[in-house]
Amino acid sequence: MTENPLMSRVGDVVALLARVVVGVVFIAHGWPKMSDLDGTAQGFASMGIPFPQFAALLGASIEVGAGLALIVGFALPLAGILLAFMMAGAYFFAHVGDPLVGGFEFVLVLGAVALALGFTGGRLSVDRLMPWGRPRRRTPEPVPAS
């Protein structure tokens, strides 16, 4: 089955739009944490998160940094994995026992979408300009002499 070039381009634009939207949401949640690391650490401590000062810095840095990486499309698999782990942590420390609706659906959706976009984020990304994102040209195998 051949790939429809128009649908491929539309898919890349939609993936970019999704990366921007989800990245902005992560940055919007991480920026206040980054702006008040002491308050974030106190909140983390009250939830029983180990090493709350370090966790506050790490969590805020991941949400802002990986959110930005998601937007521009840099190191997408790593960004997706980090954000999904952040959402797993948010579930285990803040939402265990909550109902799906009105409880943990937001962190579930954000984690799953970040992970999916990390691995299928489209061709409109900085990663495509990097050596690891360029399509590899296959060199023909030498044919043995008979």
Secondary structure, DSSP 8 states (H G I E B T S, - for coil): ----HHHHHHHHHHHHHHHHHHHHHHHHHHHHHHHTHHHHHHHHHHTT-SSHHHHHHHHHHHHHHHHHHHHHTSSHHHHHHHHHHHHHHHIIIIITT--IIIIIHHHHHHHHHHHHHHHH--SSSGGGGSGGGS------------
